[in-house]
């Protein structure tokens, strides 16, 4: 731990978990995480990708809200809503 410049209270399991989270946050698949960490089952590796997907989903939701709030002008005119377009000729 000292040679790596890490606090002495770091534990190998915590470092391993951090590595798994960093891989998932970087977009690694569960299979890639499984290979990197040496997991024997996919379920162990999927734990990291589920957590990352939740965090990523939360960030995307907040970004959508910010984008929505920044664009206060509607994309379509309300005057044309509900009107049926006239068609030319007979459609059969």
Secondary structure, 3 states (H helix, E strand, C coil): CCCCCCCCCCCHHHHHHHHHHHHHHCCCCHHHHHHHHCCCCHHHHHHHHHHHHHHHHHHHHHHHHHHHHHCCCCCCCHHHCCCCCCCCCCCC
